[in-house]
Amino acid sequence: MKKMLFAAALVAIFVSTAALAEDHKPVAIGPYIAVPAQRGTAPVMTKDWHPTAVPGAAVPFCKWADCLYYSGDFDSSNSAANGSCAINNGTDDCQLLEAVRPQQAVTVTGGAVTILLENTVVGTNPTPFTVYTGVASGQNGTAVCTTSGKAVLAVYGQSGFGITQYSYSIKSLASSCALSAWKHYWVTLQPTYSDGATWGFVPDVEDSPAPNHRGWKNVTDDDFIIYTQLGYDTPTPVYGSSGTCGGLGCDVLTLALTGTK
């Protein structure tokens, strides 16, 4: 069954990727929202939206003792709720680059994303974790810390769009990453599967103030995606009217970093 990639208003802009979308998972959830959520009610999805997971109970994953930063919780009832593809399953490879700007020098020893995931088990370990500088639209930037760690999966927070939300977290990286104060970085924590089928989206944080936000201020409208199967060979904005989230949400996506100050 064909899956539309973007809202009708953006079809002309992204027509070159439409054919590719038939054989790959879409880059964002937004195109499948028929009626946006209202406060306290879930969105109505299009008929070709077919999630497979079921909701579950929430569990903590970023404790105050070592939680340097958490962008905040996803709220499925927000009218701008959305999420961006963030999975490498051997067929589709969506790499998210999430922006952070520490307000003091820190050492990152672990991290997490929350993810709306169509699977119930963690992917292949060790899970890649990379920190970049100099990322911009069309510019890959420079990897300043490349490491990995054993990720664990736990149900977390609200389900969204009919998919269970999980925390996908690494408690201890193989090597730590030193981040300088007030410097701009982009972080990739890459859930990886080898089944060619697992589908997952990192949801956005649209509430203000962001529920359970911790640490330094969120960097808005600066997250990018690389998705070569759909022609995004270099970092492409997920945010904004021409972003891959179709102009809906994706100002900030969920990300947590743990470590020491």
N, C-alpha and C positions, 0 to 999 in steps of 0.2 A: 504494500500500500504506500502510495506516495505521501510524503510528509512535507508540508509547506515549511520553509525555513524562516521566513519573515512575514510580518504584517503586510497587507496589500499595499500600503503606502510606500513601502520600501522595496517592493519587488523590482521596480525599474533600476534601482541602484545596485541591487545584488543579483541581477539576472544571471550573471556568469556563474554563480554558485548554485543555482536552483537545481540543475540537473544532477550535480554531485550529491545533493541532499537525499536523493532517492536511495542511495546505497550507503549512507552514513547517518549517524544520529545527528539531530539538530544541534546548533551551537548554543541555543538558549531555550528557556521554557516559555517565555513571553508569547511567541507565535501561536501557541496552543491555548491561550486564554481567550475564551469567547466573551465572557463577561467578567470584568475585574472584580476582585474582592472588595467588599465593604467591611467596615469595622465590625468584627464579630461573626462574619460570614465568609466562607471559602469561595474562591472563584469558580466560575463555570468553565469547564474545559471543552475543547472541540472534540468531535466524535472520533478523530484519529489519534487522540491521546490515550495510550494504553499502558499505564504503569502497572507494575506487578507486585510491589511490596506492600506491606501492611503496617499501620501505625504501632508504636510501642511507647514505653515509658522513658522519661528523661534520666540521664545520669551526668554527674559533673566530670569535667576533664581538665579544667584549668584552675588550680587552687591558688589562693591568695599568696601562699608562701613563696612560690616561684613563678607566678604568672606575670610576665612583663607586660603583656599586651593581649587584649582580646577585643576584636572589633565590635562584638555584640551579637545578640540573638536575632535570628530570622523570625519574622512575624508573618505568617501565611495570610493573615487577614488584612494586611496593608494593601491598599489599592495599587501600589507600585511593586508588589512582591514579584520577584523573578529569580532566576538563577542561571549560572553559566556552566557550560560543559567543562568538566575537569577530570577527565579519565583517560588512561592509556590502557586499552584492552587488546592490543595487538592488531586491531583493525582500524579503530579510531583513536587518534592521539591528540587530546585537547590539553595543552599546557597553559595554566593560568599563571600570570605574574601579578602578584598582589602588592600594592604599594604600602610602605610603612616609613615613618620618619621618627626615630627615637628622640626623646627629649634629653636623654643622657646616654653616656656610653654604657653598653650592656654586652653580656656574653650569652648568646642563645645556645641552649643545650637541648631544647626540644621544641615541638610545635604541633599544631593541629589545624585542621579545617573541619567544618561541619559539611556534610554532603547528603543530598537527597539521592539515595543509592538504591539501585535495583539489584541488590544482592544482600545476603545476610552474613557473609563471611568476609574477613579481611583479604586483601589481594596479596600479590607476590611481595615478599620481604627479602632483603631490606628495601625500604621505600625511599626513593630519591628525595633529597632536600637541597635546594640550591638558592643562594642569595646573589642578586645581581645589582649593579649600578649602571646608570646611563641608559636605561630603557626608555624608549619613546616610540611613538607610532612609526613603524617601519625600521626601527633601530633595535638590534638585539641586545645591546649593552654588553657588559663584561661580567662574567661569573667571578665573584670575589670569595665565595665559599661554596664548595661542592662536597656534600657529604650524604649520609643516609642513616636510617635507623629502623628498628623493628616497630612497625605500626600495629596498633590494636583498634578494633572497631567496637563501638558501643552505641546503643540507641540514645539519642539526645533530642530534647526539645520537641517542637511541633513537627508533625508531618506536614507536607505541603504538596499540592497538586496530585494528591493520591499516593505519594511516595514517602516512605519512612526517612526521617532525618537521623543521621548518625554522626558521632564524632569519629574522625579518622586521625588518630593521634600517635605521635612519637614521643616517648618519655625521655629517651636518652639517645642523642645523635652520636655517631661514631667519632666525630670530631666537632668541637664547638665552633660557633661563628661569632666573631667580634664585630659589633656594630658601633659606629661612632655617633656622638651626639649631633643631632640636627642634620644628619646626612640622609639623603633620599635613597631607599633601597626597594627592591622588588623581590618577593619571596615566592618560590614554587615548592609546594609539597605535593608530590605526584602520586595519587593512588594508581596502582598498576595491576592489571589482570591479564591473563593470557588466554581467555576464553573467547575473545572476539565478539562478546555479546554484552558484558556488564556495562551499564549506562549510569552515569552519575553527574549531578550538578551541584556546585557550591552555591548556596543561596545567598541572597543579598541582605543587607542591613539597612532598612528604610525608616525605622522608627527614630524619632528624635525627642528625647535622648535615647540612645541605643540601649535596650535592656541588657543588663549584666556587662556592659562595657567596662574594660579595665585598662589602666595604663595610659599611654600617650594618645593624643588626639588622632582620630581617623583621618587618613588622607582620602579625599573624595575625588571622584572622576579621574582616576589615574591607574586603573587596572587594565591589563591587556591579556589577550589570548593568542596563542599560536596553534593553528589547527590546519596542518598541511593538506589533509584529505579534502578540505573545502577551499583550498587556495590561499589560506592565511599563513604564508610561509615566514612572515616576520610579525612582530608584535602588532596587534590590531586592537583598538579600543573596544571594550565591552560596553562602555557607557555612551551616553549622548544620542542624539537623534539618528545618527548614522552608524552607531555602534552595533556590535553583534547581538546585543540583547534587544534590538528592535525599538530602541527609544523608551523602553519601560524599565525603570529601576536600574540596578547594577551600579549604583554610585559607589557603594562599598560592598565587598564580599566578605564572608566570614573567614577569619584567620586568628589564630592564637600563637603566641610565642612564649616559651618558658625559659628560665635561666636565672642569671644573677646580674645585679647592677654594680 
